[in-house]
Structure formats: C-alpha cells, structure tokens
Amino acid sequence: MKKPLLIALLLTGSYLAHGQDAVVYQRPPQAMTDLLLAKPTPSISIDSKGEWMVISQRNALPSVEELARPEMRIAGMRINPNNFAPSRQVIAYSGLTLKNIKTDKTYPIVGLPANLNATGMTWSPDQTKIAITQTNAKSVDLYVINTLTQKATKMNKLALNNVMGGGVAWVDNNTLMYRVISKPAAMAPVKPATPTGPVVQQNLGKSAPSVTYQDLIKTPYDEKLFDFYATSQLAINKNGVETYIGKPAIYAVTSVSPDKKYIMMRTLHKPFSYLVPAQAFPSTVTITDMTGKVVKTLANLPSGEIRPSGYDNMQNVPRSFDWRDDEPATVTWAMPLDSGLIRKKVDFHDAVYALSAPFTGEAKELFKTEMRFRNVQWGTADLALVYEGLRSKQLNRVSRYNSTNSKMEKLWDRSQTDVYGNLGEPVTDKNKYGRSVVMPIQNGTKLLMNNMVGSSPKGDLPFLATFDLNTKKSDIIWRSQEGQYEYVYDVLDPAKLVLVTRRETQTEVPNYFIKNLMLRIADRPITNFTNPYPQMAGVTKEKLKYKRSDGVDMTGDLYLPKGYNKEKDGPLPVLIWAYPAEFNSADDAAQIRGSKDRFITINPGGAIFFVTQGYAVLDNASMPIVSKDGKKPNDTFVEQLEMNAKAAIDKLSDLGVGDRNRVAVGGHSYGAFMTANLLAHTNLFKAGLAESGAYNRTLTPFGFQNEERTYWEAPKLYYEMSPFSYADKIKTPLHLTHGDADDNTGTYPINSERLFAAIKGFGGTVRFVYLPYEAHGYRGRENLMHKLWEQLTWLNTYVKNAKPAK
C-alpha cells in the first residue's frame, strides 16, 4: 500500500508550480465541490401489498481515513479482519424511516443503532417485517424492523460472518437463516517471522488459462487467513432463539427449499487456488435437512482453474444448482453436452436436470438448450421461462418450458445489443411457497412485461406490455410520456394494473407515484424528494444525434453551461467522455440509448462537473466498435475510434457550440484505454484524461472486455490495440489517474505506472496521480475533490487556454 497522500509527478509548462506543490489535497472550485458533496437522494423499498414503505438515507462519500481502515486482500476479496465483513460497503444506509402509504404518515423507527450503517434489506414473507444487517467496527449484527410497531430488535447472539456474502434469508415469517463467526478475530493466525520455505506452484500438463484476477492467495499464510476468516457457522433464528446447523464450513451458497424442509449448500475446500478467486475453489454441493444432516451429495466440483478459455466455454461439470420455485423440494442443475466446448458441433449444448425429495432416485432430464443455458424463471405447471444465449455471438433466446408435457417452445430471439427489441422482464408474483414466480394473466394466455428502459428512436421511454404466449406478439399497454422519464418500479396488483412508478424530468428530481391503469385516476405521489443540485439550474441537456463517416448513427448527451448563448459567447472548449462498446451489427450500434428528459444526476466519477466551469460536455458519447466485412469488431478498433471521435467533434463544431481546436477526451477503465489510443493515433485533441485504464493488453493475455481471442491466437491485435506500444507517439498532454488499490480484473496499477514512464521517457507531456486506498471506482471525498482539481487544472492549461494552432 502506498502511504503518501498523493504522488504528484513532474510536469513542464504553466502547470509546473501547481504540479510540484500538489503533495497535499486540493479542492476544486466551490460549484464542483458542492455538486460532489451534495446529499444523495433517498431510496425506497415497498412491501408487496403497497401498504408500507421504507425511506432510506444513503451514506455520503466516505473520507480517505475511512478507506484506510484495516483491509485484507485475499482470495479475490477485500475484507475487514476486525468484523468479518467486506471492507468496502458500496451502498449503506445512514437513516431509515417508515411511511404508511395509505395514511401518508411517516414514523421514526425505534431501536436502530445510533450510528446506522445498514445493508441487506429484505422483507418477511408476510411483508410485516424487514431484516437488515448493521456493520460495526468490530462486528456485524442482524436487526428486524416490525412495521406494525415501528420498532427494531437486534436478533443475533453471535456476530455475523459476511465474508463470503450470502446475507440473511427468511425461512418463514418468524425464522431467519444466516451465518455467524466460528472463532473470534483475536484467534486469527499469526504471520510467521520467517517463512518455512519458498512459495511453489506447479502444473502437470493440464490446461489452465486464467484471466488476470487481483487480490489472490499468494502464500501458505494467505491460505490460513482465508480458511480462518471465510469459515462460518450456519445459524437459524426462530422468534429470537439462535440455534446452529451442522459444523462450521466455508459456505459459498446456502438456500432453503420452497417447502422449508431442506437446505442446499455449496461449501469450499482445499486445495485453495493461487490463480482464481474463492468462488472458483474446489467445492461440494450437498442437500441437508434443517438440522444440517446430509441427505444427498449432488456434486464434487473441481477448481475453476481448469475452465477452458473462451466466454461460452465451460468446465465439463454440473453448474447452476438451484431449487425449482414451483415445487416443494426439487433441485435443478445444468450440464454441458459438448464437453464444455461451444465450438463442438452438436444439436444441443446444455441439458438441465432435476431431482426431487427424498433425493434417492435418478435425476430426470427436463430440457435441452441449443445455446448455453443461463437460467430459468419458474411459474405455473405449464409455464417456465428458459433463458439461453451465446456471449461470443451476442445472442439471447427465451423459450417456454411446459412441465406437463416436457416440451420446449421458443418465444423470442434477440441480439443482446438490440435495445429496441428488448421486450422487458416478466412481472412476477409470490406463489404458495412465497417464491417470486412468473404469473401469466388473462387465463394464462399472456405475460405482463416491464421494460424499465424502453429504448426507442425517440430515446428511452419505459413501458409496460403484454406478451401473447400463442401469437408471440407484444402489445404496449402503457408507456412513459415524451418530455419525461417514468418507469414501473413495482406492480402491486397485476390483475387491476396498480403500479408504483418512478418519474423524473430534466428539472424535476425523481419521485414515486401510485398509478392505476384501469381506473385512470390521478397519480398519487408517495414521496416528495427535493433537488440536491440547485446550482445546476439553467444547465441545458440535449440528446445529440450525428453520423460517422461510414454512416453509423451515433448519439451523446450534450451539456451546456448555465446562461450560455452561442451567438454571443461563441464556441466553447469541449470535454468528450466515453466508453467503447462492441457490436456485431451496425444497426444495433446505431440505436439511440438514453433520454434527454432524465434528471441531471451527478455521478461522483463522471464528467458533468466541468459544465460548471465553462465547458461543453459531451457525456456518454457513442464509441461503437462494429464488426465489418466479416471481421471481428476489434480488428479495426483504432480506425473506428478515430471515426467516432471525428464525428463527434464535427457535430459540435457544426452546431457552433464546440471549438474543434479546444477539445479534450476522457474516460474511466476501458474509456481510459480509448483515451490513450486516441492520443496515440490521432491529432484531434488538445488533452486527455485517463482513469484506471489498462494500456498494455499483453498483461491480459487470455482475453479482455469482449475480446475472447488469446494473445497467442492474435499477437498482432494485442500489440496494435495497446497504446503502450505507441507511447512514443503520445505527444498530446495526457493526465493519468489510478487508484493504488485497484481491484478490477486487468486494470492493475502497473498499467499507469508503465505508460507514464514510457511517455516520460520519450519526452511527452504527462502527469500521473495515484489516489491512496482507492479501488477501481473512486469513493474517498478528499481523493475525488483532488481528482477534479487536477483534471480541471489540466483542462484549463491545455484546452481552455490552449495556444492557437500554428
């Protein structure tokens, strides 16, 4: 772990004084600071009856001091060794209140911890109670909130162990299942003063391709630590009485059967891998009774190290173990019929099997899939939805499985990049076992489909539709009005079409409403959240449409400063922020994504901040990489990046709002990779901002992003797509940022270290900032403020105040 608050590296030119002094945190202008530190809008959770609602205040950005608290990076995970929990809670709640939707009254909740840091909100089957977990400095506790009394009660006796996830599950209205610690933190293994020998790994002839995971086990001592912290005791809590099931183990999955008589569990065991994270360790899948007694061993699964490379290839072992939601106790799983190799010429690539209680007979084959089986949504006796697809071909399929006659019937196929053809997700309801299942309407003839995005040629317009199971046609019964963005948050009554919707406009903050499509009465607001960004009033947003030179349609979200008048003020300096995406179809690439009518929400890691400083910001600028002339998309990656960038600059210039001689480009992760490539291969920009990118593709030799060819299959491609290969050509000023604790697959911090050194070695203009204790996504208040200061200073120096081109 790097200890300096900031590594600020030498830079020439007008930036020099700032660069040399920037060893302590800086703050951006007040307008940017206020946007960053604005209190987040609350979120809600509603019971299925539409009676009670929990309003949750989210935690603000943590300080760097909080990020610097104890953290153990092991087996692909990051945990806090003091409390047996993940060290980085992405979304936690600092305040909870209850609101009765029918009476419109709000109630405080008595009994919650004073310093609330809650996660994992789940409703009881009868919808009268809510379970949450409270993460403390030394422990994780379980609380249950009773909506009828508005009281919270601590339930656990032993502290919870959340290292492997799994959370808390309701067994019935009065019973919860969770995992607790098996030993106190004080008993953790002590690191030996000297090693007992070297660390040795070997492979005896088996193919074991692996992506570049971070935070893996590296030593025998790491193995002991993982074993200690990941081992937990399964617990059942009935009416406040905590009892323990079976023996301590490393539980990866624990799931109760619909009839509440059995538990399916997957437990991890040695040998632990040094190449893959914990969830890919060797494991055993068993079924036990509710006391923990083993009833059936379903599978002994090997390490995921030996999974073949290629996104649609699988190990030749069972996978996707789950319960049938529509039967008392039937377990299902998938098995490849092609030995796990998708290129094998077979009629069906996967089969799905089932075994019912008492689990003594032979497994029964339910159905086969022509593509890779992904999952199944159970419904009624004659209806289940089977999902299959191929990532390599960007294909999805949904079929109807009829349990009564064991027949499969295709309902629809869709390219996963065809957003216009997305029918949405089927609306579910609770069955007699309390499981969420697909519930057809109109005497079982139709599905109710909810599309919460609703992409269309007019932009995103969410909709609710019916899908006829006989004609296989979809009919929209409600759609968001143009000029606003409204989607169905929940369906309270599928028969009467009573909905909860979330509505927003460019200037109106998102709020929630009760909508009745049958009675068509006025919508009733159930929240009244206020605008957290009043300083953004007057900023304009437009969904920009334009074409690149080969005819592919493109879009971007254009933000212009408050009070800007192009006739009076002239063209502005521009920041283009983007993230490339691969497409097998030019038509799919051209589809419009996003909506101009959404409320302008500030993402702490986004680019909208700069509109407050006099920049035109083109956010979410299209960067499609399209398959051309029978080639794979990445075969012309750099060529298409240049076309994309030139098209955006030309459009902004033609509109008169963007100065083509003062344009910067930036992005995060794959967007940073894009940025460095554009600076290496074009002269279109005055500066670049690159955050947490991967710049040398040989460091990800078994594939990256949606590229599944290995380095050894396509060495020329890996070389030409790597901006590191062309570091000597990067003369446009490039600002590099990286979290020194990056946890993302492939974006090791060494990428930025080496690219900086290479550009510096060839005399380029470059600055590299390490953000302490930051993972792939940045969260620390001080770090984020300093990043904005860094980037604004860079843009002002090399873009806004750039010297005229000679």
Secondary structure, DSSP 8 states (H G I E B T S, - for coil): ---SS-EE----GGGHHHHHH-SS-----HHHHHHHH-----EEEE-TTSSEEEEEEE-----HHHHTS--EEETTEEEETTTTEES--SS-EEEEEEEETTTTEEEE-BT--SS--EEEEEE-TTSSEEEEEEE-SS-EEEEEEETTTTEEEE--SS-B--TT----EEEETTEEEEEEESS-GGG-----SS-SS-------S--------SS---SHHHHHHHHHHH-EEEEEEETTEEEEEEEEEEEEEEEE-TTSSEEEEEEE-SS--SSS-GGGS-EEEEEEETTS-EEEEEEEE--GGG--SSTT---SS-EEEEE-TTSSSEEEEEEESSTT-TTS--S-SEEEEEEETT--S--EEEEEESSEEEEEEEEETTEEEEEEEETTTTEEEEEEEETTTTEEEEEEEEETT-STT---EE-EEE-TTS-EEE--BTTTTEEEEEESS---TTS---EEEEEETTT--EEEEEE--TTSEEEEEEEEETTTTEEEEEEE-SSS--EEEEEETTT----EE------S-GGGTT-EEEEEEEE-TTS-EEEEEEEE-TT--HHHH--EEEEEEE--EEES-HHHHTS--S-TTS-----TTSSGGGGGGT-EEEEEE--EEE--TTS-GGGGHHHHHHHHHHHHHHHHHHHTSEEEEEEEEEEETHHHHHHHHHHHH----SEEEEES----GGGSTT-BTTB-S-TTT-HHHHHHH-GGGGGGG--S-EEEEEETT--STT--THHHHHHHHHHHHTT--EEEEEETT--SS---HHHHHHHHHHHHHHHIIIIIT-----
